[in-house]
Amino acid sequence: MERKGWYMVVYDIANPRRLGKVHRLLKKQGISAQKSVFFVKGTASWVNQLLDELVSVMAVKEDDLRAYPVSHPREVWATGPNPLTDFPVVQFEAARKIQKNKQASWFKQIFKIIKFSRAKTSG
């Protein structure tokens, strides 16, 4: 069984229409660090499938797409606001409830946990 790992996916797309398609696809699967930089978590084969899907909407001779394995997004050196470390503290109880819904994407699970944590602390 493959282990899940973090990948930094970066792209440079020449055409605004293709740029929008690539951005929308990645927005569904990862966390945006900058306009053309995303972090995704998955197995190597899943990341390859994601990259294949992205390449299908790109012009390979004009556009650039890269994925770099990283130990964890918080280990990447950055200046300015960091959306990857500014998440509120996630409570284990909330995470356990999310585990039941294995159909949801990793990205959706994170936001459900955040929403649940905020609701619990404000109520």
Secondary structure, 3 states (H helix, E strand, C coil): CCCCEEEEEEEECCCHHHHHHHHHHHHHHCEEEECCEEEEEECHHHHHHHHHHHHCCCCCCCCEEEEEEECCHHHCCCCCCCCCCCCCCCCHHHHHHHHCCCCCCHHHHHHHHHHHHHHHHHC
